[in-house]
Amino acid sequence: RLEMVEEEEEGELPAFQQFEMKVLAVVKPPPEEEQPRDRRHQAPVGILRRFPFSSSLQRMSVLVKLPGEASAHAYVKGAPEMVASLCRKETVPPDFSQMLRHYTTDGFRVLALACKALGSVATFEEALELPRESVESGLSFLGFLVMKNVLKPESAPVIQLLRSANIRPVMVTGDNMLTAMNVARGCCMLGPGDAVAFVTASPPGRDKPASLKFLLAEHSQGEEQPQGLQQRDSSCLPPRHCHLALNGKSFQVLCEHFSDLLPRILLQATVFARMLPEQKTQLVCSLQELDYCVGMCGDGANDCGALRAADVGISLSEAEASVASPFTSRVATIECVPRVIREGRCSLVTSFGVFKYMALYSLVQFVSVLLLYTINTNLSDFQFLFFDLVITTTVAVLMGRTGPAPALGVRRPQGALISGLVLGSLLLQTALLIAVQVLSYFITVSQSWYVPLNSTVTAPQNLPNYENTVLFCVSGFQYLILAVAMSKGHPFREPLYTNVLFLLVLILLFGLMIWLTLYPVGFPKSLLKLQRIEDFHFKLLLLGVAALNFFAAFVLETALDHGLLGCFRRLRRKKASKKLFKRLEQELSQQQPAWPPLDQPLFATP
């Protein structure tokens, strides 16, 4: 039985005299009242050497010495299968595998403990010269260290949220397969009725090629294939959707000898156990080769490579993993994952919205100037300044302050700037703004009170005039209308009214434009060089045109948002997806009989 101690003092101590040699550290026993009654430890233990944990070796060990003793002892802890293979067979209990399966199936994390007497070690330098291989061989098995893998209460709801949003969760761990399976079911990564098949791949041997086999969980045996209570007919066909589970050794064999089947397995694999750090990184890269956008959560040094390789790496610890990860969560739970996705979608949609607004702002001004140039006039300098500084700059700065939507939905935002949705929006909004400005111009020249410009006089000498004033008012409304149309909230952002500052600025600017349209008096009128229009009904008509423009712009964006372009695409022949994993999913869904083939060994071709 192993007793856990609490206090460790580093460095060279007066313990040199106590242990008669230099030691790395001294471990003191806990207070007597905290120790078992049948076993009291009073003497400290001196640590002579540490063999650090290695993910490839799956173990760590220490050399220790008791005061007054010449001999040293080695203590080893690590993966049960690895530690048992280093122990003398007579010291390993016959029910080793059964007890290991019992604990891991219940979700416990299990480490094995072993020890060995090394004989006399006279000096600290002699301890440093001992090879690790000789220290960690011929051990005596001590027992299991069983730890409860407590699932955080936030994990299951987050996994369910991701699955409902059509985001596929995958578990990659260095733990035992049965422990990983228990945790995967506990956090709803695997449903209660979901079928699971274990992927067992063996490397090539003497005159034997590498082999691959898929076994349903009910048939499986041993550490990687838990023995179930029920048996199915081995000739049964696999369910249409069957989760796959495999360990690091099988994954390595697949990468080396079954590269043609690896993409299919990755499509359905949900649990990866006993994975080494380099295998985690390789898994992330393999998923990316299938055109997946891969996010990775990790909290240890073993996850650094995968965090760095992933498209989005999130460290759940401020220790080693945070150095390699672009994101670090202050709270060590996966609740941050949906938030990062929502923030990312919101940022993408906002960036596209600002881009479209700035492009359309330039087009509005271009159309206004082009129309006025055709009649030998233009906007005044202060009109340009008013549009650029007061309206456009203010709007562009504030429209990006809208936060992400509180819910994570199935739909995903447009990922390409040069796409049918973005270009369609730009083209339709451009056609609308040209139509509105041209309509306003012809309505103006058709009025009975309209006085044509003197063609011999050019701007700015012919300012103010009716054409300039009307297009100034109409285009001013268009800048604000486009800001509202490009700031739609659902489904990736919060509603516009939640951006209070932006909403207040829009209200003020709309009010200012209405005032300049209906009652342009005093200093603003002379500064902006606006022509006085006596016909109040005509001014109301301009407001009506602006309102019609607002309604049409909003309807166009809503129609595009709800699949107007998708209706046109359906009229064409459906094209294959550009994503490799989607093409493979389509291929597997149509394959008969269903894949993977159960209980049928597959062999690698030389």
RAZINOR-V821983 format. One record per helix or strand. SS is the DSSP state (A for helix, B for strand). FROM is the first residue (numbers start at 1). LEN is the number of residues. If there is no record, write none. Layout:
ss = (SS SS)
from = (FROM FROM)
len = (LEN LEN)
This chain:
ss = (B A B A B B B A B A A B A A B A B A B B B B B A A B A B A B A B A A B A A B A A A A A A B)
from = (7 15 25 32 45 59 71 80 87 89 96 108 124 132 139 153 171 177 196 205 208 211 243 248 259 269 277 295 301 312 321 327 335 381 404 420 466 493 496 500 522 536 564 580 602)
len = (4 5 4 3 10 8 8 7 1 3 10 13 5 4 10 12 2 10 7 1 1 6 5 10 10 5 13 4 9 4 4 2 40 21 1 26 20 1 3 19 7 26 8 11 2)
